[in-house]
Amino acid sequence: MKSLFTSSVRPYEANRRYILPGLDGLRAIAVLLVIVYHFWPTVLPGGMIGVDIFFVISGFLITSLLLREGALNGRIALGSFWIRRARRLLPAIALMILVLGPVSLIVGGDIQVNLGRQLLGAATFSSNWISIFAGNDYFAQTSPELFTNFWSLAVEEQFYVVWPLLIVGFGLLLRRSWRRFSVVMVLGIIASLSVATALLMSGAPISRVYYGTDTHLYGLLLGALLAFARPWSLYPPLQQSVLYRVAQPFGVVAFARVMISWLSLFALIPYAVLVPESAPGAIPWGLFGASLLALGVIQGMLPDMLAGASEALRRLLNFAPLRWVGERSYGLYLWHWPLAVVMHYVLGADRSPLVNVGVLVATFAIAEMSYRWVETPIRRHGFRGSANRVIASFQNATVKALPIALTLLVIAAAGATGVAVRTAPAMTTAQQSVEDGKRAAAERLKARQEARASASASASANPTAKDGKDAKATASANPSASASQEATGPIDSSQVTVVGDSIVVATSPDLYDKMPEAQINAAEGRTIANALPIIKSMGANGQIRKTLVLSVTANSTILDGQLDQVLAAMPADSKLVLVTGYGPRNLSWIEYSNTKIREFASQHSDRVIIADWNSAIRQALQTQSGLLASDGVHPEAAGQELYARVVEQAIAKAQKK
């Protein structure tokens, strides 16, 4: 291919072995943000921006490497490029699967759910789209999957496959004006953000927008755009005189770039603190803002920046410990999440935060071993070369049984992984609890309808009972009413409306047992924002009864003013029962919402009563096990009965007011 990627730096002037100082330091910041966010979310509630920093780095680095190859060699060898990517990514993934497959089999139960689907996504770099189409965004939140973090690797790998083809294709098409391709990148960024915004406005799940390649492409394209702005970033001139010729290292523009780079760097951590994932517009616009900050840092490190402040930035980010972490950032990112998931299922969802310190140490240790003994050798010598070296070392080994033992170990690990996939439960205990609740609730509703039909038929055949002169016959003909009177005592369940999330779905059979005539409206994943339109519609149509129970703390934060809207939608003479939530520490919004509930109940004590599920389950867990599913949120059978009893007592209190 004729060279289409030449720049103002001629091949004979270029430093062909140049490595941009500081890039590994920025990688280190990115991976540490993600790890802290996953292990201690209340410390960095917006630490997920680390992934977007990675995207910007990847977009810049991959594009710059392609442009360097095109400029210095006169062509881009796509096959060699993809082989290098495979050498970089696949060995660590294969090692992790061979280790964690058997571990999941040993742990057993919920950790195995959807393991086959996850492995398929990991093997084909399609984890993000498989997760989207599986629609697992809700239960995966509280019952985490082993390989959830592969979604970002999938996005990057899809980019690595398509992007070089586009560069070469547009290079051939545009010839000498190929740099107009920058316009395509700008349009791509705009389109990605527009699609993400449109999907959110249309009610699409947040996971669709976050995981989608099309809706999370802006960071990669921002990095690529920077690479096109300085196409010789990774092959700068050896002579400083040439650098003065091809760039403007000093002046107003250079000063502005220096200021932007330092301000962007210092803004990253405060940004991760102040822009949590739950903030309105955080996805995609908050993530786009983080991508711009990453772009601001990288542009200040480029070799055309000769000011002392730029050199200081490069030295700071090239600090040895940061560089060490950055070089192992891929392994750290791969291992930290699955190890935390294993601890989730081994020690429980509400394990001590100190456990994550041990997980962090293990993550660094395993990442170092993977980097030193797996990733680096294969990256240097290739798959075939590394295999030959391993075979040679086996042949020279003093213990000849070692090769056989290692081979058998790999075969056993692969077999155990297959067994783990084969024996995986169809759903987690939490999901099973909810599904059982749906089925049992439907049975109770059907029985209630049949009892009413039977009572109606009996009343038609017996006018005396119809006139109320034979109470015994009426009670016999209407077991639902009799059960209501016996089970609820002073509660009039015909005057109870319940609006809730999956906790209510799971416990609805027990609620119906205690309140047969209650009106229950519940669904998985329901938030206060989802509940508000339902409550307003019910209020406008006169469907809210004398007592409204609201239980929606499991999935999102209750914000200022939302409970006021609930109360305003209710009849003036009705009472509101607010159920507090319970969950592991990482679901930090639950405790915040509980605080809002208590404050609101105190301000409106004449109409608002608390059903304190949080306090009741905390106290019960001190003396009893088996109350909650493995996610630490959804109640099992004994927990469901306790939940229903707490709600029943609060309703009784409300109806006495």
C-alpha angles and dihedrals in degrees: 000000000000112000109269097162104066119141138187089281109079118219094247090053095051131105096230095189097049118143117190108240116227099027092106089050090056089048088054092054090049096051093043090052090054094046094049090046092054097042101036107016095172090062095054108013090173097042090120086086085083088080091055091050087055090051093054092047091048094048091050097042099045093046092046091050091050092048091048092052092048094049098043100037101030091236144051115237100210095185092055091047093055092045089054090051090050091051090051099047112025105059095059091045092051091049092049093050092049090053101040098041092067091039090056090051091052093048091043130179123056095009089067095054111120091358093138092053091048093051090049089053092048093049094048099033090238099113093123096056094040089054091048094050092044089057092217097143095115108049092032086065095065098020099045122206123230097239103033091122090064089082092085092047087053092053092049094046092050087052091049091054099047104030099065089050090053093048093050093042095050090042090059093042099047098035110181093006093053092126087076082082084089087077089059090054093051090050089048091054092049092047093049093052092043094052091047092051093045092050092051092048090051091055100257116161113270088236090062090058096041098045099036117109091212093050097043100044099101097088093052091047092048089056091047091050090055090051090054091048089059104021092175094055092119096039104042120172117277092220119067090215089063090049090056088052097052100035144032102235093172137039137066095313093050091048091051090049091052092051092047092050095052094042090049092051094050091045096057099082096040087048090054089052099044101039107057121183090251093059114113109264094009087127112079105350098046089050090048088054089053089050090055090052091052089049089051092054096047096048089056091056097053117120093247088070107089100164118119091243090057092050089050089053091052092048092048094051090042090058106140099243091047091047090050092053092044093053089055096038093111093056092042091053092046098049107035097071100046091046090052090048091053089053089048091060097036100046102021136258095278096050120151115281086233089070088070090059088063090045089052092052091048090049093055092045095050093043090053093050091047092048095047102040105025116019102039098045093049092044090052101039103024128231096292095042092049091048090052091050091050091049091048092050090050091051090051095044116121090216103059092190091067097083091049092048093051092047091050090047092055091047091048092049092050090048093049090051089053091050090049090054093045095049097041115132116246092239141001122268089253092053091044089053091053094045091049089050091053093050096046092045090052089052092052092049090049091050090049092052091048091049091051091049090049092048091049091051091047092049091051091052094045114045091182092061088044090058091052096247094122106051093169092057091048093051090048092050093047108046090166092064091044092050090049092054094047097042102042103035106190094009119106098207091185086072096053127101120184124195115182154137133251091304088064091044090056094045098039094103090057090044090052090048090056096035109025095175096048120126108230125190112177139148139173117268094014114159131190087260090056092045096052098070090046093052093045091050092048090048093050091050095046093246098128111099129212093281123040119193116200120192113168108125099111099079112035147003120281104230131206113285097016096101089046088058090051092052092045091055093055128086112270094244096048130101129228122218113196117198117212118224135235131202144130121297095261090066088073095167092069095069091043090053091048089056090052090050093052093047092049093048090051091051093048102033092148093065109015126075127180123229096201103208089155094061094040096053093042090055093044093050090060091068106019136052131199094051097117137039120247091273091066091230112073117067123235122217098291091041091050091055090050092049092051091049092051091050092045092053092049091050091050089053092048094051091051092058 
